[in-house]
Amino acid sequence: MPFRADHITHFKTLASLRPPRPARMFGWMLLAAMAASIAFLLFVPWVQTSTGMGQVIALDPRDRVQNITALVPGRVEQWYVTDGEMVKKGDPIARIADNDPDLLSRLRAERAQADAEIAATQQAMAVAQRDVGRMQQLYAEGLSPRRDLELAQIKVADYGAKVAKSLADRNRLDININRQSVQIVRAPRTGRVLRILGGDNATMVKEGDIIATFAPEQAVRVVELYVDGRDVPLIYPGRPVRLEFEGWPAIQFSGWPSVAVGMFDGQVRAIDLSASPNGLFRVLVEQKAGARPWPQEPFVRLGAKVRGWVMMDTVSTGYELWRLLNDFPLQYPAGALDQQTGQSMSTRAPTGASYGQAAGGGGKDGGNGK
């Protein structure tokens, strides 16, 4: 039975009930908010991002923090620098002395003795070689037995072995002298001594022991970010990156980069081929050309923490919300899969074509054969 508006007059109590005006306004506002939310989710764009944490490092390995080691065993006799001091290339840092202060002079005396032994042995060998010549002449004339000739030749060979041994001993002495002569440890580059790790005169150090840490100045800096492996296939060199440096005030809206405040621009330089021990992949980010320069020292130093957002493709806000609720990976670029499929098919096409040509050629030949 169809509803008629005049039937409500027969229900006096129902006709007297009317929803209050605030309730009606709230209902209309709720409907408007739902419609606006749906339109927002469907039409407002959202930039997908891959978030990672990392730090500032030097691009050149020579510009990173280095360990200064002892070149010779001994004790640290004198320090020429203190913590935090600036040094230039070649400036002395420490002097290491051996326990025997006369070791270097004794090694040189041994080398002089080795030179004298070599000279005496070479002179004796020259005399023995002349004896071999005389013995050969006498043996040819039949005036000397063959045994005397062989003994003279053995004597020359013995002197040659002694000369070779003396030369090897002298080379070892030269190595020791050179090592002991380099007792002053010098700065490898211009930079700053971060920390002195060695002790005083009572502390013994071995060859290769770390005695100080050193950091070069004016290094070309990059940022290393560690991102999830699910996002690595979508990251390639040149991808834009937004960076937030530690201690630098910033507000980031990952979906709307234009609204962010205090962020710095970068771009992906390289991606590691294998995962790091923490299970994440390292992404190197360099400063973007033409963008606002990154903060310099002392505001952002090497090793400072950085949070980065690698900019991906743009999707609708509703899709991004649905993706996050289902924990799905980022949106694969439109057409990229088709392009890769087409490339893979094109690489296999010549093989298939050759098979087809071979088959067609066989049929033709078969027909000719018939």
RODO-2510 file (C-alpha; in nm, 4 decimals, decimal comma):
residues 370
     n   res          X          Y          Z
     1     m     0,0000     0,0000     0,0000
     2     p     0,1551     0,3318    -0,1036
     3     f     0,2382     0,5823     0,1676
     4     r     0,0287     0,8967     0,1788
     5     a     0,1381     1,2078     0,3596
     6     d    -0,2112     1,2774     0,4999
     7     h    -0,2176     0,9415     0,6787
     8     i     0,0247     1,0732     0,9437
     9     t    -0,2539     1,3009     1,0717
    10     h    -0,4299     0,9934     1,2097
    11     f    -0,1247     0,9358     1,4402
    12     k    -0,1382     1,2320     1,6734
    13     t     0,1662     1,1403     1,8836
    14     l     0,3867     1,0598     1,5821
    15     a     0,2807     1,3788     1,4109
    16     s     0,3774     1,5819     1,7157
    17     l     0,7366     1,4423     1,7156
    18     r     0,9883     1,6494     1,5210
    19     p     1,3744     1,6063     1,5297
    20     p     1,5409     1,9100     1,6831
    21     r     1,7165     2,1568     1,4574
    22     p     2,0707     2,0826     1,5929
    23     a     2,0189     1,7133     1,5209
    24     r     1,9133     1,7880     1,1650
    25     m     2,2155     2,0180     1,1198
    26     f     2,4475     1,7528     1,2604
    27     g     2,3048     1,4960     1,0213
    28     w     2,3564     1,7232     0,7223
    29     m     2,7094     1,8019     0,8397
    30     l     2,7835     1,4319     0,8803
    31     l     2,6613     1,3600     0,5278
    32     a     2,8679     1,6478     0,3897
    33     a     3,1764     1,5254     0,5756
    34     m     3,1306     1,1742     0,4382
    35     a     3,0935     1,3065     0,0846
    36     a     3,3997     1,5309     0,1267
    37     s     3,5997     1,2412     0,2690
    38     i     3,5087     1,0180    -0,0227
    39     a     3,5997     1,2922    -0,2710
    40     f     3,9240     1,3537    -0,0810
    41     l     4,0204     0,9872    -0,0920
    42     l     3,9352     0,9547    -0,4615
    43     f     4,0722     1,2744    -0,6116
    44     v     4,3481     1,4114    -0,3838
    45     p     4,6937     1,2872    -0,5020
    46     w     4,9425     1,1280    -0,2647
    47     v     5,3158     1,0905    -0,3289
    48     q     5,4324     0,7504    -0,2113
    49     t     5,7608     0,7445    -0,0203
    50     s     6,0127     0,4911     0,1016
    51     t     6,1395     0,5917     0,4440
    52     g     6,4899     0,5192     0,5677
    53     m     6,7280     0,6147     0,8464
    54     g     7,0974     0,6782     0,7994
    55     q     7,3839     0,9168     0,8562
    56     v     7,6129     1,1638     0,6846
    57     i     7,9340     1,0113     0,5466
    58     a     8,2214     1,1226     0,3235
    59     l     8,1994     1,0121    -0,0386
    60     d     8,5758     0,9619    -0,0758
    61     p     8,7047     0,6860     0,1561
    62     r     9,0182     0,8927     0,2152
    63     d     8,8009     1,1685     0,3639
    64     r     8,6490     0,9434     0,6307
    65     v     8,7743     0,8954     0,9842
    66     q     9,1086     0,7164     0,9728
    67     n     9,3225     0,5351     1,2255
    68     i     9,6835     0,6471     1,2608
    69     t     9,9010     0,3496     1,3495
    70     a    10,2538     0,3030     1,4792
    71     l    10,5021     0,2304     1,2033
    72     v    10,7638     0,0651     1,4270
    73     p    10,7495    -0,1118     1,7631
    74     g    10,8661     0,0842     2,0662
    75     r    10,7368     0,3452     2,3050
    76     v    10,5841     0,6867     2,2378
    77     e    10,8628     0,9257     2,3216
    78     q    10,6854     1,2525     2,2348
    79     w    10,3449     1,3795     2,1224
    80     y    10,3354     1,6783     1,8894
    81     v     9,9541     1,7254     1,8894
    82     t     9,6570     1,7156     2,1250
    83     d     9,2916     1,6188     2,0856
    84     g     9,1051     1,8355     1,8354
    85     e     9,4148     2,0033     1,6930
    86     m     9,4336     2,0980     1,3251
    87     v     9,7302     1,9576     1,1291
    88     k     9,8551     1,9858     0,7738
    89     k     9,9802     1,7075     0,5528
    90     g    10,3184     1,5890     0,6765
    91     d    10,2990     1,7522     1,0207
    92     p    10,4462     1,5309     1,2956
    93     i    10,1992     1,3630     1,5292
    94     a    10,4147     1,1409     1,7484
    95     r    10,7710     1,0166     1,7834
    96     i    10,8236     0,6491     1,8617
    97     a    11,1575     0,5367     2,0047
    98     d    11,2930     0,1867     2,0513
    99     n    11,3926     0,0591     2,3951
   100     d    11,7536     0,0576     2,2758
   101     p    11,8459     0,4176     2,1951
   102     d    12,1603     0,3009     2,0079
   103     l    11,9741     0,0462     1,7934
   104     l    11,9951     0,2528     1,4760
   105     s    12,3705     0,3110     1,5073
   106     r    12,4281    -0,0589     1,5747
   107     l    12,2285    -0,1576     1,2700
   108     r    12,4366     0,0769     1,0581
   109     a    12,7556    -0,0734     1,2011
   110     e    12,6315    -0,4197     1,1102
   111     r    12,5592    -0,3004     0,7594
   112     a    12,9106    -0,1629     0,7264
   113     q    13,0453    -0,4986     0,8401
   114     a    12,8268    -0,6738     0,5833
   115     d    12,9642    -0,4452     0,3092
   116     a    13,3190    -0,5336     0,4136
   117     e    13,2415    -0,9063     0,4107
   118     i    13,0847    -0,8794     0,0660
   119     a    13,3864    -0,6948    -0,0708
   120     a    13,6316    -0,9495     0,0781
   121     t    13,4321    -1,2437    -0,0531
   122     q    13,4065    -1,0933    -0,4007
   123     q    13,7824    -1,0359    -0,4066
   124     a    13,8476    -1,3960    -0,2980
   125     m    13,6043    -1,5187    -0,5633
   126     a    13,7890    -1,3198    -0,8298
   127     v    14,1180    -1,4879    -0,7274
   128     a    13,9476    -1,8286    -0,7323
   129     q    13,8144    -1,7598    -1,0835
   130     r    14,1684    -1,6862    -1,2017
   131     d    14,2798    -2,0153    -1,0471
   132     v    14,0057    -2,1912    -1,2427
   133     g    14,1429    -2,0383    -1,5611
   134     r    14,4937    -2,1596    -1,4853
   135     m    14,3699    -2,5056    -1,3908
   136     q    14,1807    -2,5320    -1,7181
   137     q    14,4954    -2,4469    -1,9107
   138     l    14,7072    -2,6969    -1,7148
   139     y    14,4384    -2,9649    -1,7525
   140     a    14,4289    -2,9070    -2,1276
   141     e    14,8085    -2,9499    -2,1463
   142     g    14,7904    -3,2609    -1,9307
   143     l    14,9940    -3,1114    -1,6492
   144     s    14,7141    -3,1148    -1,3865
   145     p    14,4541    -3,3760    -1,2925
   146     r    14,0850    -3,3161    -1,3488
   147     r    14,0177    -3,3298    -0,9728
   148     d    14,2189    -3,0081    -0,9134
   149     l    14,0081    -2,8293    -1,1778
   150     e    13,6842    -2,9474    -1,0189
   151     l    13,8002    -2,8396    -0,6711
   152     a    13,8804    -2,4913    -0,8067
   153     q    13,5333    -2,4665    -0,9669
   154     i    13,3677    -2,5790    -0,6402
   155     k    13,5603    -2,3102    -0,4553
   156     v    13,4313    -2,0402    -0,6934
   157     a    13,0727    -2,1633    -0,6471
   158     d    13,1190    -2,1590    -0,2684
   159     y    13,2345    -1,7970    -0,2799
   160     g    12,9326    -1,7100    -0,4989
   161     a    12,6965    -1,8615    -0,2407
   162     k    12,8648    -1,6641     0,0366
   163     v    12,8274    -1,3403    -0,1632
   164     a    12,4556    -1,4098    -0,2214
   165     k    12,4022    -1,4819     0,1495
   166     s    12,5851    -1,1636     0,2499
   167     l    12,3748    -0,9585     0,0055
   168     a    12,0540    -1,1054     0,1532
   169     d    12,1730    -1,0214     0,5062
   170     r    12,2519    -0,6663     0,3979
   171     n    11,9071    -0,6275     0,2442
   172     r    11,7469    -0,7353     0,5728
   173     l    11,9622    -0,4829     0,7576
   174     d    11,8532    -0,2102     0,5108
   175     i    11,4880    -0,2963     0,5792
   176     n    11,5403    -0,2734     0,9537
   177     i    11,7300     0,0541     0,9197
   178     n    11,4558     0,2043     0,7043
   179     r    11,1877     0,0944     0,9500
   180     q    11,3741     0,2301     1,2475
   181     s    11,4488     0,5538     1,0647
   182     v    11,0730     0,6212     1,0188
   183     q    11,0073     0,6817     1,3876
   184     i    10,8043     1,0017     1,3445
   185     v    10,4378     0,9417     1,2603
   186     r    10,3065     1,2185     1,0324
   187     a     9,9606     1,3344     0,9272
   188     p     9,8498     1,1703     0,6009
   189     r     9,6347     1,4686     0,4973
   190     t     9,5201     1,8073     0,6148
   191     g     9,2589     1,7614     0,8844
   192     r     9,1915     1,7356     1,2549
   193     v     9,3205     1,4930     1,5162
   194     l     9,0080     1,3611     1,6858
   195     r     9,1456     1,1519     1,9699
   196     i     9,4835     1,0454     2,1047
   197     l     9,4752     0,6755     2,1907
   198     g     9,8390     0,6150     2,2783
   199     g    10,0062     0,6574     2,6146
   200     d    10,3195     0,8172     2,7488
   201     n    10,6767     0,6931     2,7688
   202     a    10,5785     0,3965     2,9848
   203     t    10,3397     0,2596     2,7196
   204     m    10,4770     0,0131     2,4670
   205     v    10,3247    -0,0029     2,1193
   206     k    10,3622    -0,2629     1,8494
   207     e    10,3840    -0,2118     1,4767
   208     g    10,0300    -0,1457     1,3508
   209     d     9,8818    -0,0412     1,6878
   210     i     9,6325     0,2483     1,6681
   211     i     9,7683     0,5550     1,8435
   212     a     9,5247     0,8254     1,7195
   213     t     9,2176     0,8876     1,5036
   214     f     9,2174     1,1478     1,2303
   215     a     8,9489     1,3094     1,0116
   216     p     9,0222     1,5162     0,6982
   217     e     8,8582     1,8550     0,6504
   218     q     8,6337     1,9732     0,3648
   219     a     8,5061     1,6307     0,2629
   220     v     8,2467     1,5798    -0,0101
   221     r     7,9513     1,4505     0,1888
   222     v     7,6703     1,2124     0,0988
   223     v     7,3950     1,0459     0,2995
   224     e     7,3600     0,6717     0,3381
   225     l     7,0026     0,5567     0,4005
   226     y     6,8903     0,2048     0,4880
   227     v     6,5549     0,1161     0,3308
   228     d     6,3312    -0,1896     0,3274
   229     g     6,4027    -0,4557     0,0693
   230     r     6,0453    -0,4365    -0,0631
   231     d     6,1073    -0,0831    -0,1857
   232     v     6,4519    -0,1376    -0,3404
   233     p     6,3218    -0,2622    -0,6817
   234     l     6,1460     0,0741    -0,7276
   235     i     6,4509     0,2853    -0,6374
   236     y     6,6952     0,3821    -0,9101
   237     p     6,9685     0,6479    -0,9474
   238     g     6,8169     0,9912    -0,9903
   239     r     6,5111     0,9367    -0,7704
   240     p     6,4372     1,2527    -0,5658
   241     v     6,4864     1,2296    -0,1901
   242     r     6,3753     1,4592     0,0937
   243     l     6,6116     1,4722     0,3909
   244     e     6,5720     1,5766     0,7532
   245     f     6,9039     1,6265     0,9323
   246     e     6,9474     1,5634     1,3018
   247     g     6,9132     1,8814     1,5068
   248     w     6,7720     2,0774     1,2113
   249     p     6,4079     2,1878     1,2646
   250     a     6,1775     2,0518     0,9962
   251     i     5,8161     1,9440     0,9352
   252     q     5,7570     1,6711     0,6800
   253     f     5,4337     1,5639     0,5094
   254     s     5,5426     1,2535     0,3227
   255     g     5,2443     1,2522     0,0881
   256     w     5,2645     1,6232     0,0021
   257     p     5,6281     1,7299    -0,0376
   258     s     5,5330     2,0857    -0,1300
   259     v     5,3879     2,1411     0,2189
   260     a     5,7064     2,0307     0,4015
   261     v     5,9129     2,2929     0,5835
   262     g     6,2839     2,2779     0,6614
   263     m     6,3538     1,9790     0,4348
   264     f     6,6521     1,9433     0,2004
   265     d     6,6547     1,7902    -0,1464
   266     g     6,8781     1,5104    -0,2680
   267     q     6,8827     1,2403    -0,5297
   268     v     6,9759     0,8740    -0,5297
   269     r     7,3357     0,8169    -0,6344
   270     a     7,3721     0,4384    -0,5979
   271     i     7,2070     0,1339    -0,4407
   272     d     7,3952    -0,1591    -0,2905
   273     l     7,3521    -0,4891    -0,4720
   274     s     7,3354    -0,6908    -0,1505
   275     a     7,1702    -0,6357     0,1844
   276     s     7,3576    -0,5055     0,4873
   277     p     7,3980    -0,7144     0,8050
   278     n     7,0841    -0,5469     0,9441
   279     g     6,8751    -0,6869     0,6568
   280     l     6,8205    -0,3472     0,4911
   281     f     6,9660    -0,2120     0,1678
   282     r     7,1960     0,0890     0,1676
   283     v     7,1087     0,3790    -0,0622
   284     l     7,3597     0,6586    -0,1218
   285     v     7,2024     1,0036    -0,1619
   286     e     7,3910     1,3020    -0,3010
   287     q     7,2999     1,6685    -0,3010
   288     k     7,0672     1,7682    -0,5819
   289     a     7,2078     2,0170    -0,8276
   290     g     7,0380     2,3573    -0,8148
   291     a     6,8567     2,2857    -0,4879
   292     r     6,9124     2,4507    -0,1515
   293     p     7,2573     2,3457    -0,0245
   294     w     7,2789     2,1106     0,2700
   295     p     7,3823     2,2509     0,6085
   296     q     7,7582     2,2735     0,6435
   297     e     7,9760     2,2136     0,9466
   298     p     7,9491     2,2760     1,2348
   299     f     7,5698     2,2505     1,1988
   300     v     7,5750     1,9031     1,0425
   301     r     7,8917     1,7003     1,0924
   302     l     8,0045     1,3658     0,9565
   303     g     7,8147     1,0888     1,1326
   304     a     7,5052     1,3024     1,2023
   305     k     7,1776     1,1103     1,1874
   306     v     6,9484     1,1648     0,8896
   307     r     6,5923     1,0608     0,8114
   308     g     6,5070     1,0419     0,4438
   309     w     6,2047     0,9901     0,2213
   310     v     6,2652     0,8572    -0,1305
   311     m     5,9958     1,0015    -0,3572
   312     m     5,8040     0,7370    -0,5532
   313     d     5,4994     0,7520    -0,7821
   314     t     5,1829     0,9564    -0,7229
   315     v     4,8596     0,7713    -0,6374
   316     s     4,5255     0,8652    -0,4870
   317     t     4,4989     0,9103    -0,1135
   318     g     4,2358     0,6345    -0,0919
   319     y     4,4646     0,3865    -0,2649
   320     e     4,7499     0,4731    -0,0277
   321     l     4,5238     0,4265     0,2748
   322     w     4,4042     0,0922     0,1389
   323     r     4,7652    -0,0138     0,0719
   324     l     4,8767     0,0722     0,4256
   325     l     4,5821    -0,1102     0,5823
   326     n     4,6683    -0,4245     0,3835
   327     d     5,0464    -0,3840     0,4250
   328     f     5,1038    -0,4041     0,0490
   329     p     5,4257    -0,2851    -0,1199
   330     l     5,4471     0,0454    -0,3039
   331     q     5,2706     0,0988    -0,6343
   332     y     5,4680    -0,0393    -0,9266
   333     p     5,5160     0,2271    -1,1977
   334     a     5,2432     0,2175    -1,4603
   335     g     5,3608     0,0517    -1,7797
   336     a     5,6915    -0,0601    -1,6318
   337     l     5,5838    -0,4230    -1,6082
   338     d     5,4531    -0,4173    -1,9655
   339     q     5,7752    -0,2547    -2,0806
   340     q     5,9878    -0,5192    -1,9076
   341     t     5,7659    -0,7938    -2,0445
   342     g     5,7988    -0,6491    -2,3920
   343     q     6,1757    -0,6297    -2,3575
   344     s     6,1953    -0,9890    -2,2387
   345     m     5,9707    -1,0974    -2,5264
   346     s     6,1834    -0,9013    -2,7738
   347     t     6,4973    -1,0714    -2,6453
   348     r     6,3312    -1,4094    -2,7003
   349     a     6,1798    -1,3107    -3,0349
   350     p     6,4887    -1,3836    -3,2494
   351     t     6,5073    -1,7341    -3,1055
   352     g     6,1418    -1,7979    -3,1798
   353     a     6,1742    -1,6383    -3,5220
   354     s     6,4708    -1,8539    -3,6031
   355     y     6,2731    -2,1606    -3,5013
   356     g     5,9851    -2,0423    -3,7163
   357     q     6,2118    -1,9701    -4,0085
   358     a     6,3749    -2,3081    -3,9667
   359     a     6,0373    -2,4771    -3,9547
   360     g     5,9098    -2,2802    -4,2508
   361     g     6,2277    -2,3447    -4,4427
   362     g     6,2021    -2,7172    -4,3703
   363     g     5,8459    -2,7243    -4,5009
   364     k     5,9461    -2,5442    -4,8163
   365     d     6,2366    -2,7708    -4,8721
   366     g     6,0152    -3,0655    -4,8056
   367     g     5,7721    -2,9377    -5,0646
   368     n     6,0516    -2,8971    -5,3144
   369     g     6,1682    -3,2398    -5,2268
   370     k     5,8280    -3,3761    -5,3026
***
